[in-house]
């Protein structure tokens, strides 16, 4: 086989899995290519074999061939390709195979290697650990035995709303502190935190030596003497290495610089914890978050996947355009004083229902309705409400043709994206929204509208004459939450 043929085959299979069925009949030819004099042909053949749709009864034979070629391979940068091919086969390794890989891993971790070989040794080691980890049960969370500091992340300028929500749910105000990266909580009582709907992630704060600072220049010694190793053993139970990923937030963000710093921290973690941590961004159990402060030092934070918080189980199925539940919860927290008790609530552009489901978590409405023209979205909304155990009437209907035998007390919605619409189309949409909403809501009703059409919304409020603007709250970027009252 030629290099260009292998590249073309892999491209075709990526676009169409069925394209690989014919290639599985050319097993002998592929096996021969694993011993081609050209190292790049051997590498691409191993990768291609792992991507083909082999029959289950043939997979063991393919596994044996890849493993033998891996053992026979003399070129260091090619060896990881055989392991990746084996990994993609999705087969169970025998005890003898695992033992052989474990011996190879021990050798790689102990061997002193030249700088130019280090990259390839790390890549091979990583794939061995991924294969061995695949055979193990994921690590489990042991639980918290004492009061510990946690970081709850939220988008910038939303920290106060998270503080308000946590206090309302019973968190001790003395345990809460605002930081540049979110809310720091010192607690052993997780109930108010786990019931919060606003934060994005919970991180354990990793302490470093008192008086020290984590800088790029001293990252090895600072991380080595931090509490990270102790925390991993204290919170996680299970055998095998732990797959991780690194995320970085820089004071002056730049895509290339962020990627570079991420790689530096990833390399450091693998060097400090050989055989215990390996970088697997696509299939990780823990995340190390490094957030840079104004003095260029970093805070170090640990996210543990096994520390589960199933706040949003109803989101198991979601559309790409679905509103993020944390965003919906934040929007409603911003408007909390204006929400109606025992009212009739409507979302005219409900999508898959996230905003209305989150609305049910606050002040319970008498009845809730959502309309949308997209059949799939309405079906998903109904399924989500059923999963969450809430009663919401979802109707497939254009809001501007919607009729209701009664009047609504509250409208809560996020406008569809009007960015690509012509100016006249935007004007007509907003005009119809205000006309329809005035007709469907009683005097004193509140409309909560999230949009980036800020100027146009204000113009319509003036033109309508039957509503007043109570508040405009910045939501991030160019968006605002408008709180409007029906006169």
N, C-alpha and C positions, 0 to 999 in steps of 0.2 A: 504493500500500500504506500501511496505517496502522502507527504505531509498535507498537501492541499486537499486531498481526498478526505483525510481524517477531519480536517477543519470543517469541510463542507458537510460531512456526515453529522458532526456534532451540532452544527448550526441548524440543520434540517430537523434533527430530533428535538431540539429545544423548541422549535416552532410547532412540531407535530410528532407526538409520541409514537404514533402508528408507523412513522417512517422508519423506525428502527427494527420492525419485525423481520424484514427481508435480510437485514444484516445478521440477525441471530442464526441464520442458516449458514453463514460463512465463518463458523467457529474456528475451523482449522486455519483459515487465512488470518484471522485475528490473532490466534495463538502464535502463529509464525511471526507476526509483526511485533509481538512482545520481545522478540530476540533479534530485531533488526539492528544492524550496525549503527544506525542513526539514533542517538539518544532521544531526540525530540519526537521521533516516530514512536519509540517505545512509550514515552510519556503520554502522548495523545491517544495511543491505542488503549492503554490502561484506563484512562479517563473515559474513553468512548465505551469500553466494555461495561463499566459501571453504570452507564446511562441507558443501556439497551434494555428493552422489555423482555427479559429472559423468562422462559417457562419455569415454574417452581421446581420441576423435576431436574432441570439443567443447572440450577444455581450452585449446587454443591460442587459440580465439576468445574464451573467457572471460578468459584472461590479457590479451589485447589490450584488452578492454573495461575491465578493472580498472586497467590501467596508464594508459590514456587518461584515465579518471575521476580517477585519482591526480594526474596532471599538471594537469588542469583545476581540481582542488579548491582553493578559496581559503581555507577555514577550517582553521587550523593543527591543531586538536585532532582533526580527522577524517582527516587524511592517513595516519596510521599504520594506520588500519583497512583501507585498500586494500592496503597492504603485507602485513598479516597475512592478508588474504584470498588474496593471491597465494602467500604462503608455504604456506598450507594446501592449495593446489591440487596441490602436489608436482609441479611442472613444471620443465623446464630452461629457463633464460633464454638468449636469444640474446646474442651478443657486443654488439650494439647496445644491447640493454636493460641489460646490465651496465654498459656505458660510461655510459649515461644516469644510472643510479643512482649510480655512482661520482662523477660530476660533482656530482650533488645532495648527496651525502655531503660532498664537499670544501667545498661552499658552506655547508652547515649547521655544519660543524666550525669554519669560519673566521669565520662571521657573529657579530657582537656582538648579543646579543639581550637584550630586557628581561626582568627576573626573572619576570614573569607568563607569558612564553612559553617559558622555559627547559625546563620539564617536557615540553612537547609536542615541542620540538626534539629532546630526548634520546630520547623514545619513537620518533620517526620515524627518527632516526639508528640506533637500536638495531635496528629492523626492517630497514633497508637492509643493515646489517652482517650480520644473520642470513641474509638472502637471498643476499648475496654469498658468505658463508662456506659456505652450503649447496652452492655450486657448486665449492668448493675441497676438496681432501683434508684431513682433520684433521691437525693438527700432530703431528709425531713427536718422540720423546724422543732427544736426542743422546747421552746417557750421561753418566757422571760422570768427570771428568778428574783429580780430586784428592780429598783427604780433606775431607769436609764434615759439618756438624752436621745430624742428622736428629731428628725427634720421632716416636716410636711411641706412639700413643694407646691407652689401655686404660681400662675402667671404674675408678672410684675404688676403692681398696683392693686392686686386682688387680696393682699395679705389681711387687710382689715376685715374683709367679709368672712374670711376663714376664722379669724379671731372671734367675731361676733357669733358665728355658728357654733364654734366649740364651747364658748361660754354658755350659750343657750342650751346646749346638750349636756351641761353639767361639769365641764372641765374646770379645774381650779385655776383662776386667773393668775395666781402666783407661779404656776407651772408653765405659763405661756410667755414667749418672747418673740418679737418680730426680728428677723434677720434679713440680710440682702438676698437670701435664697429661698425664703419661705418662713414658716413658723417653727421655732424650736420649742419642743415640749419635753419637760422632765417628768416622767410618769411611770407608774407601774400599773395604773388602771387604764386599760385600753378601750373600755366601752364607749366613752364619748368620742374617741378618735376614730374607732372602727365604724361608728355610725355616721361620721361626717361624710358629706357628699361632694365637697368642694376640692379637696386636695388632689393632686395628681398621683404622687407616690409617697410612701413612708420609707425614709432612710434611717438606719442606725448611724449615729454620729461616731466616727472612729477617733478616739482620743490619741494625741501624740504626746511625746514627753513634755512635761511642764516647762514652759518658757521657750519651747522650740517653735520653729516655723517650717512648714513644708513648702519648699521651693523646688523648682526644676533642678537646680544645681545640687541639692542635697537629698533628692528624692529617695535614693537607695537606702541611705542610713536612717532617714527619718521614717520611712515606711517599715523598715526592718525593726526599729525600736518602738513602733506604735503598738496599739492594742489589736491590730487587725488579726493576727494569727490566733490570739486568744479568743476573739469574738467568733471567728469561724468555727473553732472547736466547741465553744460554749453554746452556740445557737444551732449548729447543724449536726445531724447524726446520719451516718451512712459511710459506706466504703468507697474507695476510688477517688480520683482527682475531681476537683470541682470546676466545671466550665464557667467562665466569666466573660463579661464584656466591660469595657471602659467607656464612660461618657464624660465629656469635659465641657465646662462653661468658662469662657475667658472673659476678662474684664473688657477687652476690646476685641470682640469676636471677628474672626476671619476664617473662612472655610479651610484654607490650606494650613493655616497655623493650628487650628483646632485638630485637624487630622494628624498633624505632626506631633502635637502634644499627647494626643490619645495613644499614638504608637509608642511614645517614650514611656508612658505609664504602663502600658500593656507589657512591653519588654521588661520593665523593672519588676513587675509582679511575677512574671514567669521565671525570671532569674532568681528572685528571692524565695520562691516557693516551688522549686522543681519537683514535678511529680505530684504536687498537691493542688496547683491552680494551672489551668491552661486557657488560653484565649479562644473563645468560640462564640463570636458575636451573633451567629445565627441560631444558636441553641444553648443558651446560657442559663445557669441556675442562680448566679449572683451578679450584681452590677456594682462596680466601683465608680462613684461619681466624684469628680474632682472639680471643685468650684473655686475660681480665682477671686481673691479680694483685691481691693484697691492698692494694697502694698505689694501685690504680685505673689503673695503667699496663697496656698490652697487649703481649703477645707476638704476633708476626706470623709465620704459617706458610703454606707453599705446598704444595698437593697437586696433582700432575700426573697426569691420567688416562692419558696415553700412557706413563707410567712404570708399566707393567703388572706385576702379580705374580699369576699365575694359581694361587693356592694351592688354590682350591676349585672346580676345573672341574666336579666332579661335581654342583655345585649349580646347573647351568644350568637345571634344572627343579626347582622347589621349591614346596611347599605353604605357605599362609599360616601354618600352625601348625608348620612345620618348626623345629627347634632351630637357632639360629645356630651356624655352625661354630666361630667364635671362642669362643662360650660353652661349647660342648662341649669344645674344646681346653683352656680354662681349668679347667673342672671336673676333667678328667683330670690336668692338671698339678698341681692341688691334692692329688690322691690318688696321685701318681706313686710314692711309696715303697711303696704298698699294692698296686699292680697286679701281677698274677700273670704270671710267665714260663711260657710253654708250657701255660697252663691252658685250660679250656673256659669261654667267656664267653657270657653271655646278657643281652639287653636285653628285658624283658617288654613294654615299651610303645615299640617302636622307631620308630614313625612312618615317616619317609622315610629312616631309617638313618644320620643324621648322626653320632650319638654312637658307633655301632659302627665307622663308617669312620674317625673320628678316633682311636678306641681302637687301631686297627691301626697307627697312625703311631708308637706308643710301644713298648711291649714286645709282641712278636708273639705272639698266642695260638695254641694248637694248633688250636682250632676256635671259630667264632663263630656265634651264633644270635640271631635277632631275631624276636619275635612281635608281631602287631598285628591288630586286628579289621577295620581299614579297608582294603579291597581296593586303593583308589587309592594309599594310602600305601605299601603293601607293593610294588606295582608300581614306584613311583618309587624305593623303596629298592633294588630289584634292579637297576634301570637305573643308579642312582648308583654302586653297587658295581662294576658292569661298566665304567663310565666310568673309575673310579679304579683298576681292575685288582686288586681285592681279592676274596677268596673269603669270602662271608658267606651263611649259610643263613637266608633270610627266609621266614617261615611265616605265612600268614593264619590266625590262631587266637586265641581268647580265652585269655590267660595262665592263667586260673583253671581251664581245661579242658585245659591243655597237659600232655602226658606225654613223658618222655624216657628212653631206654634207657641210663642212666648218671647221673652226678652232675656238677653244675657247680662250678667253682672260683671263679667271679666273676660277680656280677650288677652291671650298670652301667645306670642308668636315671634318667630324669626322670619323676616322677609326672604323670599327667594333671591338669589343673586341676580341683580339687575345690571351688573357691570357692563355686559356686552350689548345691552339694549340701547336702541336709539333714544335720544332725548324725548321725543314725542311718545314712544312706547312707555318709558318710565313715568312720564306725566299721567298718561291714561291709566296705568296700573295703580298709581297712588290715588288718583281721583276716584276710581272705582272702589278701592279699598276703603277710603274714608266715607263714601256714600253708603256702601253696603254695611259698614260697621256702625254708622250712625243709625241706620234703619233697624239693626238687630240688637242694639244695646239700650238699656233703660237709663234714665237720668241718674247720675252718680256712679255709673259703671266706670271701671278703670281698664285702660288698654296698656299692655306692656309690649313694646315693639322694639326688637333688636334689628338694627340696620346700619348700613354705611351710607344711606341716602339722606344724610343729616339735613342739608339745606333744603332739599325738596320736601321732606316731612314737615319742617317748620313752615314752609310756604303753604302747604295744604292745611295745616292747623289754622292759619290765619284766614285762608279762603273759606274753609268750612263754616266757621263761626259758631259751631255747635259743640266744640270741644275746647279744652284749655290744656296747656302744657304745665304739668306739675313739676317734673324734673327731667333733666337730660344728664345721664351718667356715662362718662367715658368707659368703654368696655375693652379697649385694647386696639391698637392700630387706628384705623379711621372709623371704627364702629362706636355706636352709642346705644344705650338703652333709653328709650323714650317712655316716660310714664305720663299718660294722657288721661284726662277725666272727661267723660261725657257730661255736658251741661244739662 
